[in-house]
Amino acid sequence: MRESEVENYFKWVVERAGGMTYKFTSPNQRGVCDRIACLPNGATWFVELKRPKGGKLAPLQKYFGEEMTRLNQRYACLWSIDEIDQWMTRAL
């Protein structure tokens, strides 16, 4: 499974639940997450998506996740469709 397939599934799951996802790019800051998810319960999540086999977090991506955690932001790194489903159950 490609990372784009994981990302498309994530987008579908969030939208099916009544939320929105935004593709996140930051020209001056490398390592930012793939998506920002705004859920219908008011929660905003910064989400990194990876393919199940062979996907790796780059050092700057790890740093971004650590910074989001330090700043008490909601952050998740999801590696599969199963993880997306489990995350959605907890996030709502």
N, C-alpha and C positions, 0 to 999 in steps of 0.2 A: 504494500500500500504506500502510495506517495504522500508526502507531506501536504500537498494541495488537496488530496482527498480527505485527509483528516481535518483540514481547515474548512473545507466545504461542508462536511458533516457538522462541525462545531457551529458554523453559521446557521445551518438548517435547524439544529436543536434549539439554539437561542431564540431564533425567530418564531419557531413553533410554540415556544413558551411565552411569547408576547414581548420578547426583548429585541434589542438591536445590537449588531456588531459593527465595528468600524475597523478597517484596515489601518494599522498604525505604522507610519514611517516618520522618521525624524532625521532630516538631512545632516544636521550637525551633531547627532548623538548616535553612535553605533551601539548595537546590542539591545535596542528597545524591543519590547514584545511584539508579536504578530498582530494581535487583536485587542481592542478594548470592547468589553461586553457590558452593555447597560441592561440590567434585568428589570422586570416589571415590579419587583419589590423595592426598587430604589438603589440596589447594590450596583456598584461599578467594579469591574474586574479587569486587571491587566493579565492577558493570557498569552503564553508562549505555546505554540503547537509544534510537535515533532512527529516524524514518522515512527512507527513502532520498532522497526528493526533497522539499525544503522544510523538513526538520528542521534546527533550529539549537540549538547549545549556548548557554544563558544564561551571562552572566558568572560567576554563582555556581556553575554546573555546571563551568565551566572551572577555577575556583579549587579546587573539590572534587577534580577529577582531578589537578591539580598538587600538592595537599596529599597525596593518596594516594601519588603517585609520590615525593614528598619523604620520606614516611614508609616507603618501601620496601614498600608494599602492592601487591598485584596489582590493577591497574585497567585496564579496557578500555571504550572507547566504540565501539559497533558500530552500523552504519548500514544493514545489509542482511542478507538470508538468507545470501548468499555470505560476508560478513564473519563471520557467526556460525559457519558451517561451518569456515572457516579458523581462527578463534580456537579452536574446540573441538579441532581437530587439534593445534594447538600447546599448548593448555592441559593436555591429557591426557599 
